[in-house]
Amino acid sequence: MSGIYADERLGGVLKTVDGTKASYRLNGSELFVRAVVSCDAPNLPLIDAGPIPRMAWTQPVGWEKSLGGEK
């Protein structure tokens, strides 16, 4: 997936966890990270575009440091 972005640091999977708890520690080389949480419950009912998977994405974190700010 990272091949579609101008910066090779974008679009990659840094860690995958199966279970109900996960963590990731920023190492400083990331532009930002975003967690994607998926559920193995059945997808939501079909709509015109197809089934809707049960997933959630966090807001990106770590980008402030990439811009020179600290948070």
MDAnalysis code that builds the backbone (N, CA, C; Angstrom):
import MDAnalysis as mda
import numpy as np

u = mda.Universe.empty(213, n_residues=71, atom_resindex=np.repeat(np.arange(71), 3), trajectory=True)
u.add_TopologyAttr("name", ["N", "CA", "C"] * 71)
u.add_TopologyAttr("resid", np.arange(1, 72))
u.add_TopologyAttr("resname", ["MET", "SER", "GLY", "ILE", "TYR", "ALA", "ASP", "GLU", "ARG", "LEU", "GLY", "GLY", "VAL", "LEU", "LYS", "THR", "VAL", "ASP", "GLY", "THR", "LYS", "ALA", "SER", "TYR", "ARG", "LEU", "ASN", "GLY", "SER", "GLU", "LEU", "PHE", "VAL", "ARG", "ALA", "VAL", "VAL", "SER", "CYS", "ASP", "ALA", "PRO", "ASN", "LEU", "PRO", "LEU", "ILE", "ASP", "ALA", "GLY", "PRO", "ILE", "PRO", "ARG", "MET", "ALA", "TRP", "THR", "GLN", "PRO", "VAL", "GLY", "TRP", "GLU", "LYS", "SER", "LEU", "GLY", "GLY", "GLU", "LYS"])
u.atoms.positions = np.array([
    [0.811, -1.197, 0.000],
    [0.000, 0.000, 0.000],
    [0.851, 1.256, 0.000],
    [2.034, 1.239, 0.582],
    [2.831, 2.449, 0.700],
    [3.306, 2.963, -0.649],
    [3.230, 2.173, -1.715],
    [3.680, 2.601, -3.024],
    [2.864, 3.729, -3.630],
    [1.678, 4.012, -3.130],
    [0.846, 5.064, -3.701],
    [1.142, 6.435, -3.107],
    [2.009, 6.512, -2.116],
    [2.322, 7.773, -1.457],
    [3.698, 8.270, -1.872],
    [3.881, 9.609, -1.901],
    [5.163, 10.198, -2.274],
    [6.238, 9.916, -1.232],
    [5.859, 9.800, 0.022],
    [6.814, 9.528, 1.101],
    [6.689, 8.063, 1.494],
    [7.777, 7.326, 1.446],
    [7.738, 5.883, 1.724],
    [7.334, 5.552, 3.153],
    [7.330, 6.561, 4.049],
    [6.919, 6.316, 5.433],
    [5.406, 6.302, 5.594],
    [4.673, 6.627, 4.565],
    [3.209, 6.675, 4.650],
    [2.594, 5.372, 4.177],
    [1.534, 4.953, 4.839],
    [0.740, 3.832, 4.377],
    [1.185, 2.461, 4.837],
    [2.257, 2.382, 5.595],
    [2.740, 1.079, 6.035],
    [2.103, 0.621, 7.329],
    [2.118, -0.674, 7.550],
    [1.637, -1.256, 8.803],
    [2.842, -1.425, 9.715],
    [2.813, -0.781, 10.875],
    [3.932, -0.826, 11.812],
    [3.804, -1.953, 12.822],
    [2.567, -2.320, 13.159],
    [2.354, -3.368, 14.156],
    [0.943, -3.916, 13.988],
    [0.793, -5.202, 14.170],
    [-0.513, -5.852, 14.146],
    [-0.665, -6.652, 15.428],
    [-1.823, -6.524, 16.068],
    [-2.083, -7.218, 17.329],
    [-3.447, -7.886, 17.240],
    [-3.523, -9.143, 17.624],
    [-4.804, -9.831, 17.777],
    [-5.139, -9.836, 19.260],
    [-6.339, -9.413, 19.610],
    [-6.732, -9.381, 21.009],
    [-7.461, -8.102, 21.332],
    [-7.671, -7.870, 22.620],
    [-8.455, -6.713, 23.051],
    [-7.609, -5.552, 23.542],
    [-6.283, -5.716, 23.605],
    [-5.401, -4.635, 24.057],
    [-4.205, -4.554, 23.122],
    [-3.812, -3.325, 22.812],
    [-2.648, -3.123, 21.947],
    [-1.957, -1.832, 22.346],
    [-0.681, -1.722, 22.009],
    [0.064, -0.488, 22.248],
    [1.140, -0.364, 21.180],
    [1.610, 0.850, 20.988],
    [2.711, 1.121, 20.075],
    [3.482, 2.307, 20.630],
    [4.782, 2.195, 20.715],
    [5.620, 3.295, 21.202],
    [6.284, 3.956, 19.999],
    [6.072, 5.271, 19.865],
    [6.704, 6.013, 18.776],
    [8.217, 5.933, 18.911],
    [8.916, 5.706, 17.789],
    [10.378, 5.646, 17.843],
    [11.037, 6.903, 17.294],
    [10.249, 7.834, 16.769],
    [10.785, 9.100, 16.294],
    [10.965, 9.183, 14.787],
    [10.925, 8.070, 14.092],
    [11.105, 8.102, 12.640],
    [9.780, 8.243, 11.886],
    [8.666, 8.144, 12.589],
    [7.351, 8.198, 11.952],
    [6.936, 9.646, 11.696],
    [6.245, 9.875, 10.593],
    [5.606, 11.175, 10.396],
    [4.405, 11.288, 11.321],
    [3.645, 10.212, 11.415],
    [2.519, 10.095, 12.337],
    [2.112, 8.636, 12.367],
    [1.308, 8.270, 13.341],
    [0.717, 6.931, 13.371],
    [-0.779, 7.073, 13.617],
    [-1.505, 6.109, 13.147],
    [-2.955, 6.066, 13.326],
    [-3.314, 4.609, 13.582],
    [-4.103, 4.367, 14.604],
    [-4.530, 2.998, 14.901],
    [-5.828, 2.690, 14.166],
    [-5.919, 1.483, 13.673],
    [-7.149, 0.976, 13.069],
    [-7.601, -0.197, 13.927],
    [-8.833, -0.128, 14.401],
    [-9.391, -1.182, 15.241],
    [-10.487, -1.867, 14.443],
    [-10.399, -3.180, 14.345],
    [-11.435, -3.912, 13.615],
    [-12.093, -4.920, 14.547],
    [-13.281, -5.314, 14.181],
    [-14.087, -6.223, 14.989],
    [-14.418, -7.448, 14.152],
    [-14.435, -8.606, 14.778],
    [-14.767, -9.808, 14.018],
    [-16.265, -10.120, 14.026],
    [-17.069, -9.184, 14.531],
    [-18.526, -9.343, 14.458],
    [-18.955, -9.250, 12.995],
    [-20.115, -9.762, 12.659],
    [-20.573, -9.686, 11.266],
    [-20.625, -8.243, 10.774],
    [-20.353, -8.061, 9.484],
    [-20.444, -6.738, 8.881],
    [-21.858, -6.202, 9.010],
    [-21.983, -4.891, 8.901],
    [-23.305, -4.273, 8.890],
    [-24.023, -4.678, 7.604],
    [-25.341, -4.540, 7.571],
    [-26.099, -4.978, 6.390],
    [-25.603, -4.322, 5.099],
    [-25.883, -4.985, 4.012],
    [-25.476, -4.485, 2.699],
    [-26.115, -3.141, 2.391],
    [-25.335, -2.293, 1.749],
    [-25.865, -1.060, 1.169],
    [-25.491, -1.094, -0.307],
    [-25.769, -0.043, -1.034],
    [-25.475, -0.029, -2.469],
    [-24.009, -0.330, -2.764],
    [-23.107, 0.119, -1.904],
    [-21.671, -0.060, -2.139],
    [-21.156, -1.391, -1.604],
    [-21.984, -2.166, -0.941],
    [-21.554, -3.445, -0.388],
    [-21.592, -3.430, 1.125],
    [-21.113, -4.501, 1.761],
    [-21.155, -4.573, 3.227],
    [-20.218, -3.553, 3.867],
    [-20.571, -3.109, 5.043],
    [-19.763, -2.134, 5.774],
    [-19.035, -2.865, 6.897],
    [-17.697, -2.949, 6.837],
    [-16.971, -3.625, 7.923],
    [-17.037, -2.817, 9.211],
    [-16.948, -3.494, 10.330],
    [-16.957, -2.821, 11.632],
    [-15.519, -2.461, 11.979],
    [-15.163, -1.203, 11.704],
    [-13.804, -0.716, 11.938],
    [-13.860, 0.708, 12.467],
    [-12.783, 1.104, 13.154],
    [-12.649, 2.475, 13.642],
    [-11.199, 2.901, 13.472],
    [-10.986, 4.182, 13.210],
    [-9.646, 4.737, 13.061],
    [-9.462, 5.833, 14.092],
    [-8.274, 5.903, 14.693],
    [-7.987, 6.993, 15.622],
    [-7.530, 8.215, 14.837],
    [-7.529, 9.358, 15.497],
    [-6.898, 10.536, 14.917],
    [-5.389, 10.292, 14.889],
    [-4.674, 10.874, 13.923],
    [-3.227, 10.666, 13.871],
    [-2.531, 11.291, 15.079],
    [-1.478, 10.638, 15.544],
    [-0.661, 11.177, 16.631],
    [0.790, 11.184, 16.179],
    [1.584, 12.075, 16.770],
    [3.002, 12.145, 16.465],
    [3.347, 13.171, 15.408],
    [2.362, 13.693, 14.689],
    [2.646, 14.621, 13.600],
    [3.171, 15.964, 14.085],
    [2.830, 16.355, 15.339],
    [3.304, 17.636, 15.854],
    [4.829, 17.675, 15.879],
    [5.447, 16.572, 16.287],
    [6.902, 16.504, 16.351],
    [7.498, 16.579, 14.949],
    [6.847, 15.960, 13.973],
    [7.332, 16.002, 12.595],
    [7.335, 17.415, 12.039],
    [6.435, 18.270, 12.548],
    [6.376, 19.659, 12.103],
    [7.273, 20.568, 12.929],
    [7.963, 20.024, 13.906],
    [8.848, 20.824, 14.730],
    [8.244, 21.258, 16.048],
    [6.988, 20.939, 16.300],
    [6.347, 21.268, 17.568],
    [6.379, 20.068, 18.491],
    [6.177, 20.288, 19.756],
    [6.143, 19.194, 20.739],
    [4.780, 19.179, 21.395],
    [4.192, 18.026, 21.538],
    [2.939, 17.873, 22.284],
    [3.011, 16.631, 23.094],
])
